[in-house]
Amino acid sequence: MRGIHILFFYLLVVVHNASAAEVDLKKVWQSIQTDSQAIKAARFDHKASLEAQSRSEKHWLPQVYLNARAYQTNDPGANFFGLLQQRSVQATDFNPATINQPGANNYAMGAIGLNLPLYEGGMKANQAELQNHLSAAKKDTIFHVRNQQYAAVVQSFGTVALVEQQRKKLLDLSKNIRKLIKYYKIGSRSNPVGYSGLLGLKSLANRVDGVLQNYEGQVLAHHAALKQMGFSHQGYWTPHFTNLESYLGQALGVGASESSYFIESLRKQALVAEKASDMESARYRPQLGVFAETYMFNGDRKTADGFSAGLYLKWNLFSPDSMGRSSEAQYRAVSASAHAQAQSQKMLAEKEGAEKAIQALRENLKLLESSQNLLDEQVKMARKLFRNGSINALQLTEILNRRIDMISQQTDLSLMLLSHSASNILNSKFEIPQTIAGVDRK
């Protein structure tokens, strides 16, 4: 049953490959870049921070307000002051009976005023600088999220392509092994050596089936990952791929700077915390400003107007709610700065480790490629020797087993090289190559 499943899967792959659309990395990335909800969220978060920045930079503009109301009241105080605001107080209005029982009267009032801060203790100025650093951090976050998505796309697309390549090798090998089993003539139980060889070939076929199923699972998982990130394609598709080195050269381009967008964002967030500390210190400073208001008041007797204008001083001399806030903010600023520095050191260590691993993996893959050429030649010779009876099935099985080991080892090392290379995208201020990103890289 397992052999039938693999044979059916082989035929399915052949049919699909004959009609499948070939898709390159550029198409996958541009589709995901357009539809990615993670990138969209980061962009709108940045837009929101720009609005906050623009608002905070206008803190020196005056506050202008309008206040209007119409009401009816029988309150003695409200009625008496209503007469004053109408500028129509009469001698009879001081009658105690009239003052105590004024009756219900109708009033309407409209006022327009202005409040212009002259000095705010540095609170608003520091808030404006804070918002400036915050919006810059949010912008770096957009690029970091974009690079996170791109690194995931590079790894998933590359994994699908690599595994598909290796799977084709195994499918060809599986087909040849089953052909050997089918035409093997001396595999009866009465011939122990021949029967043992037949069992070895069948065991080898089962091993190939297991590796193929593992590869199939990896391909399906990364297809699903690309779809979840936003890549939508009607029907079956195959990746446009020649070899891993060519793919990495196309996807990664040239090297980037020592820093990364993530680290830059953390550094700017540390500046945000520093400005927040300065804002808290401003709580203990005085605030000075000017105000002006003019009003119009209408009652049962007449309509009158008036104005008020002057300076104001506000100084919070003591408030339990403000105690320790400045120290707390200073500690948070130091913590944010230390965190940015720690993450920078961690990134540099990871980058250095990844580069050394990449170098070692490339050297190992070159050795494997050389060994593969030798092994391919050995397999050809072994098949000829098997056909003319110079070696038995067990000996051929051992050589074919080494071929499977070689394919598996190549796959594992190639996937490790792909993973380290993709992870390095996040360890620099990486810019997506123009050939992949299209016109608007950012």
Secondary structure, 3 states (H helix, E strand, C coil): CHHHHHHHHHHHHHHHHHHCEEECHHHHHHHHHHHCHHHHHHHHHHHHHHHHHHHHCCCCCCEEEEEEEEEEECCHHHHHHHHHHCCCCCHHHHCHHHHHCCCCEEEEEEEEEEEEEEECCCHHHHHHHHHHHHHHHHHHHHHHHHHHHHHHHHHHHHHHHHHHHHHHHHHHHHHHHHHHHHCCCCCCCCCHHHHHHHHHHHHHHHHHHHHHHHHHHHHHHHHHHHHHHCCCCCCCEEECCCCHHHHHHHHHCCCCCCCCHHHHHHHHHHHHHHHHHHHHHHHHCCEEEEEEEEEEEECCCCEEEEEEEEEEEECCCCCHHHCCHHHHHHHHHHHHHHHHHHHHHHHHHHHHHHHHHHHHHHHHHHHHHHHHHHHHHHHHHHHHHHHCCCCCHHHHHHHHHHHHHHHHHHHHHHHHHHHHHHHHHHHCCCCCCHHHHCCCCC
